[in-house]
Amino acid sequence: MSTDRIAMIRERLTRELQPTALEIIDESAKHAGHAGAASGGGHFIVTIVSPAFANKTLIQRHRLVYGAVGDIMHSEIHALSIQAKTPEES
């Protein structure tokens, strides 16, 4: 299931933001027993590098990421930690 969720996140972020680097870490096991884990949503850390973040504020970058995975938020994803950088910042 975790592999499927990571694949869904990766597909959406790649399609929408064309990253030059993308790392997705599933930390769901660390949150076992947490209310979000009980509802089935996973906890993920995303580190993404994309030219799409150029000249964007931190909030705008996060909105782009959430926009890419919006259809699976609250069903497959309970929590998402985001590190979003431009290629020049990485």
Secondary structure, DSSP 8 states (H G I E B T S, - for coil): -HHHHHHHHHHHHHHHH--SEEEEEE-GGGGTTSHHHHTT-EEEEEEEE-GGGTT--HHHHHHHHHHHHGGGBTTTEEEEEEEEE-TTT-
